[in-house]
Amino acid sequence: MKVAICDEEKESNVRLNRLIHKQEPDCEVWCFDSSRHFLKERQHFDILLLDIQMEEMRGMEVAKVLRTRNEDTVLIFVTALKGYVSEAFDVSAFHYLLKPVSEEKFCKVFEDACREARRLECLRGEQLFFRTKTRSFTVRKGDILYIESRKRKVEIHTLQEEITVYATMKGMEEQLGESFYRCHRGYLVNMAYIVEYGEGMLRLHNGETIYVAREKYPGFVKAYTKFLEGCVGAAIAVSRT
């Protein structure tokens, strides 16, 4: 597990580093004393502990850059500022901790963050192969946000791009498996990227909204609940190995 701490306060970096290693001794922890140094590194981190109040670039701006790069890093704000909770949702923050953070509270949140990071790692690993008249390529299953029907073709919406291939929605549904749900005849959604749902709509972590057919909604709720329960169970199993 690769963890980054980005905080201008040296004492905060040291304390968080100590708490992480106390709970997860095998974690690789990188400490950054400025937002510029962190962004310049351009490495993937499974978890990022980020302060908001920094001189060079505020933590919220750092988070926006991170999401623009399509990084699925589990983001935890650790800050003394109370007024940015709503903005934290806009950058898909996993949690928002106020300084001074108690050891008990931090350990609980960090444990949950590790489970989420392991779940995302599992999703990233599986790849699908596609062939067109001009090229052959692979797409990571974990990078797919949703599939959209386009007559005899499908459009694969990923974190990086949209790709159109000749395929059927039924075939894609069988290939992608239970972590994807056919919420509408025209949409097949990756449940790992759903952040909000209601009758008629699903909102994804990148802000896009897709439709849920009325007759599909009860089945979706059951499938999504089962999916979330499975993610927690898988994360616990991984943490015990």
C-alpha positions, 0 to 999 in steps of 0.5 A: 500500500502506497500512502502520501501525506501532504502537509506543510506542518512538519509535526502533522506529517510526523504524527500521521506517519507514525499512526499509519505505521502503527496500524499498517507497518508494511505501508510505504509512506511518502511525506510532502511539505508542499503541494508543488512537491506532491504534484511534481512527483506524479506517482500513483498513491493508493491513499492521500492524506491532504491538508487544505491550508497550504501557501503555494496551492490549497489542498482543494486545488491539489485534489482537483488536479488529481481528479483531472488526471483521473487518479482514483486515489482514496482522498482524506482531508486532514485539516483545521478548516471546517468550511470546505466539507461540501467542496470535498464531495465535489472531488470525491473525498473519502473522508474529512478529518478535523485537526486535532484528530484523535488516534482512535478516530484516525485509525478507524478512518484509515482502516476503512480507507485501506479497504477501499484502496484494496477494492479499487486495486482489484477492479483495476487489475482485470483487462478486457480485449477488443479488436476493430478493423484498424487496431487491437487494444485492451481496456482495464475493467476498473477504468470503465465508467459505463457502456452506452448502446449505439445501435449495432455498436457500443460506446465504452466510457472510460476514465480517460476516453470514449471508445466505440466498438462493434458489440452488443449490450448483452455480450458486454453484460456477460463479459463484464460480470456482476459489478456492472448493472444493466440499469436501462436498455441503453446503459450498463453501469460500473457500480464502483463509480456510483456516488448517488442514486434515485428513481430515474437517475444515477450520478457517477463520481465524474459528475455524469448522470445516466438513466435508470429505467423505472422497471429496473430500479428495484432490481438495481437497489438490490444489486447495488446493496449486494455489490457494496456488501461484497466489496466490504467482505472482499476487503476484509478477506484481503486484509487477513491474507 
